[in-house]
Amino acid sequence: MLPVKKILCPTDFSEAANEGVKAANELALHFSAEIIMIHVVSTTPLVPASPALTGFNDLKVLTEMENAARETIAKDAKRLLDGSLESHLMVVNGNAADEVARVVEEEKIDLVVISTHGLGGWRKFFFGSVTEKVAKLVTCPVLLIQPPNKEE
């Protein structure tokens, strides 16, 4: 595992994901490592096929989602990453866990730093856990970051 030269940090732009980015930033500073932030835009069909929706353009919506993601990841990187770090930003399409695993292999990532949302019960059953799937798919170590508990 050591030395850590490349850290991959997936983000969905949530507050929990921001905690993961902050942790990845600290580790990258400590190891003088490169950090890659990635956001995966889901390619799941947005609406079921229906003759009533003949004017709906999935490709146009997907392009708009990609553009919005590029803008957001750039803003988040500027806000959350130390400017002295070598960093790269990626926006890709597909299944989040599969795309993260693909990038780990292609980029020869040494460590994935990913946050958890702490979903449990029916939410985890219904939505699944991208973090859990990533941990099972990748060949490098995965550091799970728990977001701080918010007192209610």
C-alpha positions in Angstrom: 0.0 0.0 0.0 2.7 2.5 0.8 3.8 4.8 -0.6 0.5 6.3 -1.6 1.0 8.1 -4.9 -2.6 8.3 -6.3 -5.8 8.8 -4.3 -9.2 8.5 -5.9 -12.1 10.3 -4.2 -15.6 9.7 -5.6 -18.1 12.4 -4.9 -21.9 12.8 -5.3 -21.7 16.4 -4.1 -23.4 15.7 -0.8 -22.2 16.9 2.5 -21.1 13.4 3.4 -19.0 13.2 0.2 -17.4 16.5 1.1 -16.1 14.9 4.3 -14.5 12.2 2.1 -12.9 14.9 -0.1 -11.5 16.7 2.9 -10.0 13.4 4.3 -8.5 12.6 0.8 -7.1 16.1 0.7 -5.4 15.6 4.1 -3.9 12.3 3.1 -2.8 13.6 -0.3 -1.0 16.5 1.5 0.6 14.0 4.0 1.9 11.6 1.3 2.5 14.3 -1.4 0.1 12.3 -3.5 -2.0 13.1 -6.6 -5.7 13.3 -6.0 -8.4 12.4 -8.5 -11.9 13.5 -7.8 -14.6 11.6 -9.7 -18.3 12.0 -10.2 -20.3 9.4 -12.0 -23.4 10.5 -13.9 -25.9 7.6 -14.0 -26.9 6.4 -17.4 -30.0 4.7 -16.1 -32.9 5.7 -18.3 -34.5 8.8 -16.9 -38.0 7.9 -17.8 -39.6 4.7 -19.1 -40.2 4.6 -22.8 -43.6 5.9 -23.6 -45.3 7.2 -26.8 -46.5 10.2 -24.8 -42.8 11.3 -24.2 -41.7 11.3 -27.8 -40.2 14.8 -27.4 -38.1 13.8 -24.4 -34.4 13.6 -25.3 -32.4 11.4 -22.9 -29.1 12.4 -24.6 -29.8 16.1 -24.1 -30.6 15.6 -20.4 -27.5 13.5 -19.9 -25.3 16.2 -21.6 -26.8 18.8 -19.3 -26.2 16.6 -16.3 -22.6 16.1 -17.3 -22.1 19.9 -17.8 -23.6 20.6 -14.4 -21.4 17.9 -12.8 -18.3 19.4 -14.4 -19.2 22.8 -13.0 -19.9 21.5 -9.5 -16.9 19.3 -9.3 -14.6 22.2 -10.3 -16.2 24.5 -7.6 -15.9 21.8 -5.0 -12.3 21.1 -5.9 -11.4 24.7 -5.6 -13.2 24.9 -2.2 -12.1 21.6 -0.7 -8.7 20.8 -2.1 -5.4 22.4 -1.3 -4.1 24.3 -4.3 -0.6 22.9 -4.0 -1.8 19.4 -4.7 -1.6 17.8 -8.1 -5.3 17.1 -8.8 -7.5 15.9 -11.6 -11.2 16.0 -12.0 -13.3 13.4 -13.8 -16.9 13.2 -14.8 -17.9 9.9 -16.3 -21.1 8.1 -17.2 -22.3 4.7 -16.1 -22.9 2.7 -12.9 -21.1 4.5 -10.1 -19.4 1.4 -8.5 -18.3 -0.1 -11.8 -16.9 3.2 -13.1 -14.9 3.8 -9.9 -13.5 0.3 -10.2 -12.6 0.9 -13.8 -10.8 4.1 -13.0 -8.9 2.4 -10.1 -7.5 -0.1 -12.6 -6.8 2.4 -15.5 -5.2 5.0 -13.3 -3.3 2.6 -11.1 -4.9 4.1 -7.9 -3.2 3.3 -4.6 -6.1 4.3 -2.3 -9.8 5.1 -2.6 -11.2 7.5 0.0 -15.0 7.4 -0.1 -17.6 8.6 2.3 -20.6 6.6 3.6 -24.1 8.1 3.9 -25.0 5.8 6.8 -28.1 4.5 5.1 -29.6 1.6 6.9 -32.7 -0.6 6.9 -35.0 -0.2 3.9 -33.0 2.7 2.4 -29.9 0.5 2.0 -32.0 -2.4 0.7 -33.8 -0.2 -1.8 -30.9 2.0 -2.9 -28.0 -0.3 -2.2 -24.6 1.0 -1.1 -22.3 2.4 -3.8 -19.6 2.5 -1.1 -20.0 -1.2 -0.2 -20.0 -2.2 -3.9 -16.8 -0.1 -4.5 -15.1 -1.8 -1.6 -15.9 -5.2 -3.0 -14.9 -4.4 -6.6 -11.6 -2.5 -6.3 -8.2 -4.1 -5.9 -6.6 -1.4 -3.7 -7.3 -0.4 -0.1 -10.5 1.6 0.5 -10.7 4.2 3.4 -14.4 4.7 4.5 -15.1 8.1 5.9 -18.1 8.4 8.2 -19.7 11.8 8.1 -20.0 13.5 11.5 -23.3 12.8 13.3 -25.6 15.8 13.2 -27.4 16.3 16.5 -31.1 16.7 16.0 
